């Protein structure tokens, strides 16, 4: 069966067949077609034509549509999770969690759509404005081009679609070429709603066609999640557009000197091991760099290695599997070469360090030079680097010595240190008592420096997709 793509809310099929296969064993995950140029034009024209209708759609209609998507995803959760696993190689346990998060993301979208109102501002605080009042509301900037990555083929799509629908902005969605099937299933659910024609499209596209859409003036907003070079090239190629970028990171953890008791060590080791390796490390906030105060470094290192060695690797469809393959063998080969480079430079492999096709064994390194790629670039693989440090000052300096700044985690019970971390660490978010991989889908999420610009999290993204408009009322007795 060939799964259709979606043009202005209607199913269409092209001629160029796209087969999507599992990175684990090459099994067919699904078959669709690349959108034709005619259908791409129809989708963009439909979005531009629906701009006014979408913005004027009553809040209850938008909220009902988002509630419907949330409910249907929950009803079809096992089917959707199986599809995520089939096309991405993500272990089923993590795919189920992704579906649950998407259910919440669309629910948050529905709730925010109902709350999305203006604010009244009295202007008679100045004598010249006596009798005047301002109503400040936010209006959509216009149709959105949403470009999603492969690592969360449902929930990162949800973070494009839900905020756009919530504010009444049409969206043309381009899923990742490696994982389009889940987004197309989402299109099937969206087609069950009463949203205006042209409000949404889901188009499997080649990157060169996507580049043309980035420049298309009918899509004044671009929301991109993906690699750093591509993200900033989008920004440079569309300087007059509103561009939001959720890019890469090399997320750091700081373990304070007060973490030496057995309970603290066990918790930190478990969280570091799990979230350095989950999704085969293919998350922008996977734990990559760990700076451990020397007072607890030996004990924690031993426990992290033990915890990593207990992780189950293999068939992602097995409920017991913790770590599956990378998205393809090329990605695994790149990780392998980076680890080899680190070892040649003096790094030591404490566990892992081997590749089997698209799978790379969960790997713990130490004594790695700061200039090695596994330390200063984004590995996007199941590799973590452990570094003892002599002080928290040194740890914070090392965290900030990076061109990335997405999130960081600090294991400590010291309240003053927690607030200091929030002040001094150059990242978009600091998580105290846990790893930087924690993300609540309703909170603002995004980075600084090369990690991007703008914020996701449903309400934050809604603000990013809109701009303030002011209505001044005259002759009003306040």
HELIX and SHEET records of a PDB file:
HELIX    1   1 UNK A   37  UNK A   49  1                                  13    
HELIX    2   2 UNK A   51  UNK A   56  1                                   6    
HELIX    3   3 UNK A   59  UNK A   75  1                                  17    
HELIX    4   4 UNK A   77  UNK A   88  1                                  12    
HELIX    5   5 UNK A   92  UNK A  115  1                                  24    
HELIX    6   6 UNK A  127  UNK A  129  5                                   3    
HELIX    7   7 UNK A  155  UNK A  167  1                                  13    
HELIX    8   8 UNK A  181  UNK A  190  1                                  10    
HELIX    9   9 UNK A  207  UNK A  215  1                                   9    
HELIX   10  10 UNK A  228  UNK A  237  1                                  10    
HELIX   11  11 UNK A  262  UNK A  277  1                                  16    
HELIX   12  12 UNK A  278  UNK A  281  5                                   4    
HELIX   13  13 UNK A  294  UNK A  309  1                                  16    
HELIX   14  14 UNK A  329  UNK A  344  1                                  16    
HELIX   15  15 UNK A  373  UNK A  376  1                                   4    
HELIX   16  16 UNK A  392  UNK A  400  1                                   9    
HELIX   17  17 UNK A  415  UNK A  424  1                                  10    
HELIX   18  18 UNK A  458  UNK A  464  1                                   7    
SHEET    1   A 2 UNK A   5  UNK A   7  0                                        
SHEET    2   A 2 UNK A  10  UNK A  12 -1                                        
SHEET    1   B 2 UNK A  17  UNK A  21  0                                        
SHEET    2   B 2 UNK A  28  UNK A  33 -1                                        
SHEET    1   C 3 UNK A 119  UNK A 122  0                                        
SHEET    2   C 3 UNK A 132  UNK A 140 -1                                        
SHEET    3   C 3 UNK A 466  UNK A 474 -1                                        
SHEET    1   D 6 UNK A 200  UNK A 202  0                                        
SHEET    2   D 6 UNK A 171  UNK A 174  1                                        
SHEET    3   D 6 UNK A 144  UNK A 147  1                                        
SHEET    4   D 6 UNK A 221  UNK A 225  1                                        
SHEET    5   D 6 UNK A 242  UNK A 246  1                                        
SHEET    6   D 6 UNK A 452  UNK A 453 -1                                        
SHEET    1   E 7 UNK A 348  UNK A 351  0                                        
SHEET    2   E 7 UNK A 363  UNK A 366 -1                                        
SHEET    3   E 7 UNK A 383  UNK A 389  1                                        
SHEET    4   E 7 UNK A 289  UNK A 293  1                                        
SHEET    5   E 7 UNK A 252  UNK A 255  1                                        
SHEET    6   E 7 UNK A 407  UNK A 411  1                                        
SHEET    7   E 7 UNK A 429  UNK A 432  1                                        
SHEET    1   F 2 UNK A 355  UNK A 356  0                                        
SHEET    2   F 2 UNK A 359  UNK A 360 -1                                        
SHEET    1   G 2 UNK A 404  UNK A 405  0                                        
SHEET    2   G 2 UNK A 448  UNK A 449 -1                                        
END                                                                             
